[in-house]
């Protein structure tokens, strides 16, 4: 035990990235490195006296792939492309911003902001850590964009340059406007309250002159308040009415308008003090509520489409000479070169090389598929292995994947942050208030027309459903924060409400309920002796095929080194070698035994690797996807009150296993193309089901977009996620039921806050109809109702989350 | 009573000053990135000043353009 610990301490750790070093061969003085890449980064930093990088955080580097293909960024020499990429360019100064996914600690910030020490051509560099963005200003005459990118890549901070980068317009920050509005409303709130003090304290008539001045000052202050801070509500109400919809903003706008104009009237004709303080308080709270609701998860993007994942350019071979071309200019017949780990941007035919395509990006299936020359490879696949050459048969915009995306994406009405429940209530609330106001006015008409008008406006003012409108943003805003802490990220607050209505859950299989990259391996056939295991192990260890790697992992450590000769690997078939004078074969059944395997079961679609030793058929390794932990529990919880479906592009190989989990065999659907998945969801929609869809790959994108709520399961947030309403971290998959329950509770909290705010309204209205509404009463009741509802909403959601272990 | 009027005007002026300061802060982007500056401030200060100045000039140039 003690000995082991000592060994642990002696382990050599890479000075750059902190990984274990396989040997102590790579070193500079007393510093060891795990690979040449890490050493190279260190050397660059050393040379430029940037070694402080290593003192800010311990082992800040990431295992970098500092060696990249020399021509990788040659497309950045294209002037037109460069122009599109630059944010700004004038004279010799240019500015560009990149997303740098590998940015992860304060050392990164320091290094990236000190780039000018490496190359003085950088005028400035600024990091936005949460958005992982680096904004660089540089001198164009001294350094080209290509050199900038190559420099970043060489120190391990390769920028993400994807197809959508050139299309992306700089987003105008909506939040900025909201901050302005809050600032102005807050300013008005404080100052008008101050000016209203004589009114609150009932200071006598002798100071009437001063009161007049105060009144006019209040009006001046409330002009920007009403026309700027309140504009969103007025506009939204107008838009709603034009669409013949009474949304929650209609009664709000009514209240705001009557508050403002009645106050102006009262002050101008010196009949009263007006309600401008209430107006300011109301708008201040309302805008705060919107800020609270606008919680966004900076590093996540819910709107990604295929363009966010396609490269900007690809290597093209023209008459044997390689050059790079932006993929938007790719034409049919172009010959492209795809290297290891590169994405195929357009449907193409393989004509040179052995392709092994990882379609996990599209289907979630991480086992690569072998392709032989002459076969079509669809866009979205990633080549694993040596470089291959392909001929483009469809332009990027016409590719299967792209078309699937563009055609099937039904633009859903953007419900951003608008509460459905509040709108529904507003539909009854508004006519009811108008009715009460009219009846009260008619009643007072018999006595005095002025009182009648006063009562009418007073009812509309005091009934302004500010507290009601605040309950949803604060409850739901808090709810998405809490869920976000639990790694369930929702696009906006409306999704929490929608989650509550779900009655059908649809799962995709591969990558969603199975763990991508994790497999269950078992051996079927004659039990292997330990010696035989060694033989097989020695064979697969020498192969690079992912299945071999998995089997090698399964068989565990190899104790002895066996004499291996005549090793060969036939792509798509298998691998063989002579080990200890025994001929070992592993691979497909036809490869291992030329006239078929003895106990081969037909119609079984599981992945198998057959093994033979000296011509004796031993059996096969059965390789199955392993299901996510907690799946059985999750399904049994969900099926209590929800329909459960499964749609997968895979064959029936796993059917028997799945029946164990899924209650209804009829709802298991195999061999579904992406279009099938989409129409399946549409069918469910038509039978007015509220579908919650879980998917992961791009092949689910259409289905995710059309389901009531579409959630992507993601192994890591930088990994691919198609456009969706929410992203669930794979590690929290089993907690899903808890999250759904929490969404339901949040909804109930909203309803309770509605009741509380309606009670305030009843009190207010009962005073108003009697013609007794005084400015000071309004100035107390309205903020008190808002604040109490806000406190109730946030505190109760936090409390419940804490009790359920979500906080 | 006219004292109060003077005081009110003073208080309004001060308050407007703060409002303008707030609006300026939002405009200059201080509310866009609320995390990185908190890290940046902890780095020892050896960034050379000419760069910052250039940066400012550049920003000015930019805002004039837009």
Interface residues (C-beta under 8 A of the other chain):
Chain A: X56 X88 X90 X93 X106 X109 X110 X113 X114 X116 X123 X124 X127 X128 X129 X130 X131 X137 X173 X175 X176 X179 X180 X183 X184 X187 X190 X191 X194 X195 X207 X209 X210 X213 X214 X217
Chain B: X1 X4 X5 X8 X11 X12 X15 X16 X18 X19 X22 X23 X26 X27 X31 X32 X33 X34 X35 X36 X39 X40 X42 X43 X47 X51 X52 X54 X55 X58 X61 X62
